[in-house]
């Protein structure tokens, strides 16, 4: 039983490292949102800063 825990820990760390390395190779997607008129608003490469507000429903 004592040999199982270090192997599980090692397997978990290895899996985490593989997932992190796999995520590094992905291309960056453009980050965009839609406004109240359903027009797309790009959030990258802007000359002016963008302030976002997120409202949640109140029960």
ABEGO torsion letter per residue (X at the ends): XAAAAAAAAAAAAAAAAAAAAAAAABBBBBBBBBBAAGBBBBABGBABBBBBBBBBBBX
